[in-house]
Every structure is written in structure tokens, then in C-alpha cells.
Amino acid sequence: MKRQGTRRAALVMTALLLASAAFWSAALRQAPVPAKYALPVLMYHHLVADGEPCNDMTVTAGRMEEDLKWLRDNGYHTVLPRELADGEDLPKKAVLLTFDDGYRSNYQLLYPLLEKYRMKAVISIITCMPDLPADNFLSWDMCREMTDSGLVEIGSHTNHLHNLGDQGGCFDPDGINGIQRDPAESDEEFRARVLDDIQKSYDRITWEVGRPTFFAYPFGVVEPEAEDLIEELFPVTAVTRPGITDLRKGTRQMPRLTVTMDAPLEKLLKRT
């Protein structure tokens, strides 16, 4: 009898653990967002000419045009971060197109397509890059031209906090990434390295093209000690966590859907 009671208790405990695991697994999955409040945020980076090899950060110009056609044909309407920040009424099936880093291909290959299809996008730039002798990033003149069209908004991707230099802009799994605080640095060092950098990016964009409303976290890394400043400067922010933005929860740290050559929009947007 004692053995049977022990076995019964073990079975009950196992059942409870399985039920608990199932509950939390379901809770962690994002519930479908009602269409009225759903805002898909698509994340792109660099464009290349058709026929050139691609990686997870690039799509071809042809694929980009296919995406814009698909959005148009399926009733989607592109919006800009400033429309979200101003509380404007959004069209049905709104979608936000975001491009990180500020590659020159955004001007050479993307911008003509935005003009052709009259669609909008936000390009978040690393603000130190236009001042460097690098011909693969946007110039301020290009940023101004696109901004003046009303189709493009320039957002911040920090001034110099994207693991530039020897790291080549790549994520370091064993190091400090983006705006992340180094545990070894003092408050003053963190303020000088991170907070002053974010402020500098905001000020430079404001000077060159007008006040930015959008901040894209480098590598999607969020730093709690930088949040007060980011919230003060940027009413709309985005990370790289997958999901559909629920506008009832606001426009900060919005999840994004990463677009690659192997990820058709129809599949990415199936939940909307």
C-alpha cells in the first residue's frame, strides 16, 4: 500500500509539472493580435543587385520589389514612425518597413522602388558613418533627399555603438554589444560611452534632417540604464524579437519580423 501511494503521488506530481509546463509554454507564445491593433514591423538591412549572393542581412532588389508588390496587392499600407508618434489614425493593415545601419543601397536600390510604389520606410543610420570615407553607407545629402520626399524617415541606430572597428559591426557572443553596459565601467564611463553617444546621434539627425522619432537597438540589445534617455528622445523604438506589435501596448521595443531571401512575406505575415 505504501509503495502504491508513493507511485500515485509521483504520478500526480508528474501530471502537475506537465500541466504547468504546458501552461507557461502557451503563455509565452504570443496570442494573435486583433487586426485593429496589429502592426507588423519588417526588418531589412542591405540590398544587392539581382544575381549577387545574399546572407541573412541582405535581399536582392528584385526580391524587394516583389515584397512591395505583395504588400500593395494584399491591401497593406506603409506608415512612418512619426505617424505613430503623433497618434495619427492608421490605415487598415498598416505595416512599418525598417532598414538598419544606413547602407548606400537603401538610396541606390530601395529609394527608387519606394518612389515607384509610393511606399514609406524608416532607415536607422549609424550617424558617424556619413562622415567617414566609406562609400557603402548613406551620405547626409542622400538622407536629406529621401526625407524631403516624405517617403523616408531617418532613425537612429546610435552614433558609434554597433561594434565598429576591429569587430566589423558583428555581434560578439562573449563581449559587450550595442548599448549594453560593461560591468567594469563606472557611471561616468557609461554616461560618456553610451548615453552621450545616443544623444549625439539624436542631435546630429536633428541638425541634418529634422528631429528623429525612431530608435533601432543595435543587435536588439536593451540596456535598462539607458532607457530613461531613449524614452525621452524616441517615442518609437524597435528590437529584433520576433512577433507582431500590439499597438494597445504602445510603440516602445516593438518586435520585428526579419526578412530574408528564404522568408516570404506571406509566411511572415500569416498571423495578420
Secondary structure, DSSP 8 states (H G I E B T S, - for coil): -HHHHHHHHHHHHHHHHHHHHHHHHHHHS-----GGGEE-EEEE-EEE-TTS---TTEEEHHHHHHHHHHHHHTT-EE--HHHHHTT----TTEEEEEEEE-BTHIIIIIHHHHHHHT--EEEEE-TTGGGSS-TTB--HHHHHHHHHTTSEEEEE--SS-S--GGGTT---TTS--TT---TTS-HHHHIIIIIHHHHHHHHHHHHHH----EEE-GGG---GGGHHHHHHH-SEEE-S--S-EEGGG-SSSB--EE--TTS-HHHHTTT-
